Amino acid sequence: MNDNSNDNDIPREEFIRRARDLAPVLRARAAKAEADRRIPDETHQAFVEAGFYKLLQPKHFGGFERDFSLVIDVAAELGRGCGSSCWIFSNIVNYGLVTGMKDPRAQEEVWGDNPDALLASAQPGPESRVTFVDGGVLVDGIWNFASGVDFADWVNLNIYNRPDNGPPEHRFVQVHKSDYEVIDNWFVTGLSATGSRSVKVNELFVPDYRAMSSFDVRGGPTPGSAVNPGVLYRLPFWGIGAKLFAAPAVGIARGALELTEDDLASRKGMSGAKLWEEPSVQVRLAESGGEIESSWALINRDAGDAWRMTEDGESPTMLQRASWRRNNSYAVMACVRAVDRLHGLAGMRAMQADSHVQRTWRDIHAVASQVAVIWDMAASNYGRARFDLPITDPRV
């Protein structure tokens, strides 16, 4: 355990400073991380020593239990250096929150003997099968996109229950690493250093107490509130949790803007004029910067609003939750536009394999492909909530 794990008096500015200081280090490691298809062990260890993974872990189990906005700000700094490294942080830290909302028995299994234990998650694939039985579920087959699996002690399998006579339900089902096999199949063009490989389980029974239903985390007390009564574990998870997929987009876009501005400072056009003196260049930089910072402000505002509502005992409406989900996706979409606009300023040098500007372009488009922040889905859910139409997505 790192020596900061139980010190909950560390100022939020200190965590942000640690992330800011790491950004250039992560950028220097990014090319090798892509080649290795995983973030370096040194990066993971730096996150451990900085206390980043424990920001949303309950104090009851040795974590910091900090506010959600802090995690957004840390991700927005780490993403400046390496989108893949930031993605690993965001995913792992998020499941400290998820586990803190679960049945205390599940929390005890994860952290009781090892407060440094980490969790990842995986999505069902075509070859995944779930059977609901008395006392739990049987899971069998392959789950995909397990970001953080290289460092995780547990994986949350995302499963879905679609009864004939009721609304669809999503559950997180907690599985120990001794019960799954990691399949080395992560060969992609964006976020390629995340090592988000697949996991395979064979006819495994998982008891109910290791699972958590989407119906239990829409705002208000959760199963985990029995041991973690704080605001964090009563937040409406689906409206707020996906902001940890939007925050890396802000960081990646900030990094792209910094790199572009630094590059333009020394470049000249065909006429010999400095490129940064061109009005068209200035307009692109200004518009991209405005989109990036407004995206950061939007998701942070939502996180603050959700915190205050929860603290006051208010339950968010379906429309409020759908609005927060919409804003997550809109922030990602705005950051994609910002990076696309900046990418055009890099010229042919952005086509070079080792171009970090190109890497930010690939990474941010990969972020936008994450199902939790796909714009069309979030926008449709918002529209249906606004006009009181049925919503079939269980994660709103």
N, C-alpha and C positions, 0 to 999 in steps of 0.2 A: 504494500500500500504506500502511495506517495505521502510525504509528510504534510501535505496541505489538505488531505482528504476530509478531515474533521474540522477544519478551520473555516467556519461560516462567516467570519468577519472580513474576509478579503473584499475590498471595494470593487464594485462592478468595473470601474475604470481600469483596475489592475488586470482583470481578465481580458478586457479589450486591448490593453497595451501589449499583453503577452501575445495575443493573436496578431496584432499589427506588426510586432517584431518578428514573428515567424513567417510572415507573408513572403519576404524576399528569399528566405531559406527554402520555402516550399517551391517557389518559382524556379530556383536553381536545380531542384531535384525533379522537376516535372517531366523532363524529357526521358530520364532514366526510368521514372515511374511508369510512363507510358510503354516503354520498351519491355518492362517487367510485367505489365498488366496488373499491377498492384502498387499501393503506396509503400514506401520503404519502412522497414521496422523502426528506423530512427525517427520518422515522422510520427508513427503511432506512439512511440515512447515519449516524444515531446508533448503530444496531446495528453498522455497520462500524467506526466510531471506537471503540466500546466493546470491540471484538474478539469480539463474541458469536458471529458466524458461524464463527469459526475454533476454537472450543473443542474440537471433535472432529476437526479437520483435522490430519494428521500433522506432526510437527516437521520431518520430512524435506523437506516442501514449504511451510514457513513458518507452520505452524499451532501451536496451543497443546498439542494432544494431552492434554487434561485428563480427569479421571475423570467417569463418567457421572452421578454424583450431583450434581455441580456444575451440569450442564445442567438437571437436574430443578429445582434450586433457583432458577436464573435464570428458567426458564419460570414457576415458581410466583409469582415477583415481577412479571414483565412482564404476566402474565395479569390481575393486579389492575387494570391500567389499560385494556387493550384486548385482548379475546380474539383478534381477527383479527390484530393485530400479533404477539401471542405465537405464534399458529399459524404465521405466516410464519417466525419465528425457529426454532421447533421443527422444521419441515419442512426448512428449508435446512441447519441445523446437523446434522441426522440424515444428510444425504447427504454431508457431510464424512466421517462414519464409514463409510458404505457405500463411498465411493470409496477410502478408505484400506485397505479390505479387498480391493480389486480387483487384477487383474493390474497390475504396475508400469507396463506400457506405457500402460494406460488412465489411470493417475494422472499420468504424464508429459504426456499429451495435455491433461489438464485444467489442471494447475498448473505444468508445466515452464516456460512463458513468462509465466504469469500466476498468481502465488500467491494473488491475490484472487478467482479465478474461483469462481462459485457454481453449485450444482446443485439442480434441483427434481425432481419425479417426476410421473408421470401414470398413470392406470388405464385398462385397455382398455375400450372401449365396444362396442356392437353392430356398429359399422362398422370395427372394427380386424381386421386379418388378419396372421397370422404364418406364414411358411414357413421351415422349417429346411432349410438347404442346406449344402453342404460349406464349412467355414471360417467359418460364421456364420449369420445369419438375415436374411430379407427381411421388413421391416415396412411395412405400408401401411394407411392409414385414419386414424381419429380415436381419440385417447386423451384421457380426461377428468380433471378435478379436479387440474390442474397448479398446486398452491399454490406461490407463489414465482416463477412464470414471468416476472413483470414484471422481476425482477432477475437471473434465472439465465442463465448462459452455456451450460449443458447441461441436458438433461432425461433422467432415467432412465425409460424406458418399462417398465412392469411387463408381463411376458409370461408365458404358461403353456404348458408342454409336457405333453401328456397322452398318453403312449405307450400302445399297446394292451397291452403286456406288461411294464409297470413302473409304479412310483408316479408320481403327478403331480409336476411340477417347476416351481418359480417361478424367473424370472430377472429381474435388473435389466439393461436394455440402454441404454447411454449414447449419446445423440444430441446433436450440436451444434446450437445455435440457428439456424445457417445452413441446417439440413436440415429444419426444421419451420416451419409457419405457425401462429400463434396465432389462435384463433377467439374473438371477444368474445361469450361466451354465459353469463357468470356473473351470473345474476339469481336471488338466493335470499334467504331471510329470516334465516338464521343464518350467522355467520362471513362476512357479506356483503362485508366490506372486504378479504377475502383475495385477491380477483381470481383465483380458482382456475379459470381458463378451460381450454378444450380446446386440444390441439395436433393438427395434421394433418401426416402424412408421406406421401410418394408413392413407393412401390416402392423403399424405401431398403435397401441392403445394409449390415449392421452386423457387423463381424468379431467372432469369438468372444472375443477378448481384452478387448473393451469390455463384455462381459456378465459377470454373476456369478450362479452358481446358489445356490438356497436350500440345497442339499446341502453347500455349501462353507462355510457360516457357522453351523453348529450348535454351535460351541464348539471351540476349538483353533486351530492355525495356519490362516490363510486365504491365498489367493493373494497378498494384499498384504503378508503377513508377511515376504516376501523383502526388502522395504525398510523395513517398519514392524514390527519384532519385538516391540513393546510389548504390554502386557496388553490395551489398548483394542481392538486389531485381531484379538484372539483370543477376544473375548467371544461368547457364543451370541446372535447378532443378533436372532433372532425372539423370543426370550424377553424380551430387554432393550430392543431398539430401539423397540418399541411403547409403552414408558413415555414416550417423547417425544410421544405423543398423549394420554396420561393427565395429564401434568404441566400442560398448559394448562388442563385442567378444574379442577385444584386452584387455579390462579391466578385463573381466572374466578370460582370459588366464593368465594375469599377476598375478591375485590373486591365481590361481591354482599353478603357479610356486613358488610364495612366500610361500604358505602353505606347498608345497612339500619340499622345501629347509629347512624350519624351522623344519619340522617333521624329515627329514633325519639327522639333526644335532645331534639328541639325540638317534637315533636308531642303533641297532647292529644286525648283521646277526647271523645265527646259530653257526658260528665259534667264535663269540664274536668280530669279526672285525667291525669297524664302517662302516656303509653302504655308507657314502659319500666318503669313500676312494676307493670304487670299481670303476674301470674304466668304466664299463658298465653303472653305475649310473651317473657318470660325463658326459658321452656322451649324455645320454638322457636329462639331464638338459641343456647342452649346445645347443643341437639341438632345443629343445623346446623354449629356450630363444631366439635363433636366428630367429626362425619362428615368434615369437610374435613381436619382435621389428622391424623386416623387414615389417611385416604387418602394424604396426603403421606408419612406415616411408612411405610406399607406399600410403596409403590413405591420409596422410598429404601432400605428394608431389602433388598428384592430386588436392587437395583442393587449394593449393597455385598456381598451374598452371592455374586452372580455374579462380581464383581471378585476376591474372595478365592479362589473356586474356580478361576478361570482362572489366577490368580497361582500357585496351588499345583499346577497341571497337571491338575486334575480335570475330567472331561467330564460335563456335566449329563445326566441321564437324560431320556427322553421325558416322564416324569411331572414332573420338575423344570421343564422348559421349559414344559409345559402349565400348571403351577401359576403360573409367572410371568405367562403370558398371561392366565390367569384373574384374577390379582390386578390387572393393568392395567385390565381391563374392570370389575372390581368397584369399583375406585377411582373410575372415571368414573361408574358408576351411583350410587355413594354421593354424589358431588358433585352430580349431577343432583337427587337427592332433597333435598339441602341447599338448593339454589337454589329448587326448587319450593316448599319450605316458607317460605323467606324472601320469595318473590315475593308470597305471600298477605298479608304484612304491609304491603306498599306501598300497597294499596288502589287506587283508580281512578287515582291519579297514575302508576302503573306502566303504564297504558294509553296514556299520552301518547307520541307518536312519538319525542320526544327523551329519553325516560327511559333512563338508563343501566342502571337495574335491569332494565328490560324487555330491554335489549340483552344483559345477562348471561344472562337466561333463554333468549333465542333462540340465543345463541352456544353455551351449554353443551349444549343439545339437538342442535345441529349437530355438536359434538364427539362426542357419543354415537352419532352415525350413521356415524362413520368405521369402515370395515370391520375395521380392525385391533383395535378395542375394542368391537365389538358383543358384548353379554353372552351371548346365546344360543349363539353360535358358540364363544366361549371356554369357556363352561361345559360344553358338549357335548364339546369336545376334551379337557378335563380329565377328565370322567367316563369317556371311552373310554380315555384313558391310564391312569387308575386301575385299570381292570379289564382291561387288556391287550387292548383291542379295536383293530382297525385304524383309523388316522386318515388321512383322505384330504386333509386340509388340508396343503399343502406348506410352510406358514409356521409350523410348530411345531418 
